[in-house]
Amino acid sequence: MSIQIRAAVPTDAPALLTIYAPYVEQTAITFEYDVPAETEFTRRIADTLQNYPYLVAEQDGVSVGYAYAGKFHERAAYDWSVETSIYVEQHRKRQGIGRLLHDALERELQRRHFLNMNACVACPIGENDPYLTRDSICFHEKLGYRMVGEFHQCGYKFGRWYHMVWLEKHIGSHEGTPLPVLRG
């Protein structure tokens, strides 16, 4: 399997929306209820690219996954922290694509002087939930994230409540004054 990782462009929106839509419609991985319109998804990509990396995984020229970082919080003191998201075509999960995307995203964030990667992950309350597993939590822990917080019954989708957890990974030194973050 030959996977290439490249920077996204706004015109990737239709292909990436095709990957994202089943997550909205069939899972609680995202708490979004409705699949965004293509114009909205295009705007999201363009907005993200102004300040953060947005990457696409391709196999034989076909988009099979994507990852991006975004603002963690509004205040300036949080500038060295990002929130990350990764989506892989559902039938291509467990093939290493998510790992390739994450590793490329981490390298690009380090190059830009970011220090903290944070992931907000939906968490099922019980066993055998038809819309959500703990796979994303396990994935992040394998990548070196540690769980730092859990909010109980804070997301409601498909007629049931879900927890949400925060995981973090430090990707740079926190000694001294950090280098300015490189945007765009």
N, C-alpha and C positions, 0 to 999 in steps of 0.2 A: 504494500500500500504506500503510494507516494503522495504525501500531503504537503502542499505548499502553504505557507502563512504569508499574508500580505496585508498592507494597510487597506482598510475599507474606504470606499468613496460613496457619496450619497446615492449614486445610481445602482449600488448593490441592494438597495431597499427591497425590491420585489423578491429577490432570491432569499434574502435574510428573513423577510416576513413569512415566507413559506416555511422556513425552519421554526420560527417563533409561534406561528398560529396554533399548531397542535398543543403547545404548552399552555396557551391561554384557554383553548377550548376543552382540553381533556385532562389537565392536571392542575394541582394546586401549587406547582413549583413557582409560578408567578401568581400574584394576587390580582392581576389585571383581569377584569371580567370579559371585556370585549376586545377582539382583535383590532388593533389600530388600523386606520386607513393607510394606504400606501403613502399618501402625502404626509401624514403625521409621522410615519416611520422614517421617511426620508429626512424630515426636519430633525428628528431625534439624532440621526446619524450625523448630519451636518453640524448640529449644535455641539455634540460630543467632540467631534474632530477639531473644534476651535481650541480646546484646551487639554484634551486627553486622547490616549490611543484607542483606536477601534480597529480590530483585526478580523480578518476572514481566513478560514481554512478552506482550501480548495483541493479537490481530487479530480484530476483530468479536466480542469477548467470549470468544475461544478462546485458551487459553494456547499459545504457540508457542516459548517459550524462557524461561530463567531464569538468574540469576546471583546469586552470594552471596560474602560474605567470611567468613573464619573466623580463628581464632587461628593465628598463625604459629609461636609457640613459647611454652612455659609461663612462662619467666622474665619478671619485670616489665619488664626493660630492653627487651623486644621489643614492648611494648604499642602502639607506633606503627606496627607492621608487621602486615600481614594476608596470608593466602593466599587467592587468588581462584579461583573456578570459574564457567564459563559453559557452558551446554548449550542448543542450539537444535534444534528438530525436524529430523531429518536431511534430509528433503526440502525444507526451507526454508533450508538453508545457502546462503551466498553471496548473500543478499538484503539484507544490512545489519543484520539483527536482532542479531547478536552485537555489532556495533559500537555500536548503540543501547544495548544492555544494559550493555556495558562503560563507555560514557561516563556513563550514569546512575549506575552503581556508583561510578565514580571521583569524580563530583561529590558523592555522598552520603558517601563516605569522607573527602573533603576537608572537608566540612561538619562532620564529627565529629572532625576534627583528626588523622586518620591520615596518615602521611607516606610509607609504602612499600607498594606493591602487589607481591606475589610470586606467581608462577605455577609450579606443579610440573607438568611436561608430559611425557607418555610420548613416546619417540622411537624410531622403527624403526632397526634395526641396518643393514639393507640396503635395496636398492631394491625396489619392487613388493611390499611386504608386503600381504597381503590384509586385514589387520585394523587397519592404522595407516599414516598418511601423516605428512608434516612440516607439514601445513596449520596445525595449532594453533601450532606454533613460528612460522611465517611470520605468522600472524594477530597474535600478541603483538608480534612485532618491528615490524609496521606500526603498532601502537598506541603505540610508543615504549619498549617493554621492551628490555632488553639481556640477553643470556645471561651468567650468572655462574657456572654450574657444570654438570657432567655426571657422572652416575653410570653406570657401565657394567654391563650385564647384571644389573640389580638387580630387575627385574620379570619374572615368568614367567607367561604366559597363552597359551592355545591351543597348547600344546606348543612354545613358542619363547620366547627371552629378548628383553627390551627394555631399552633405556637409559631414563634419566629425566634431564631437564634442569630447571634452575631459571632462571627469568627474573625480572628486577625492574624496577620503574618507580618513580622518586621522584615524588611528587605534591605535595610541600610542601617548605618550607625546613627545612634542618637546622642553621640558625644559632641559637645560643643555646638556652635551655631551651624545649622544646616545650610547647604548651598541653596540658592534660589531655585525654585522649580522652573523647568523649561516647558513652556506651553506650546500647543499647536504643532 
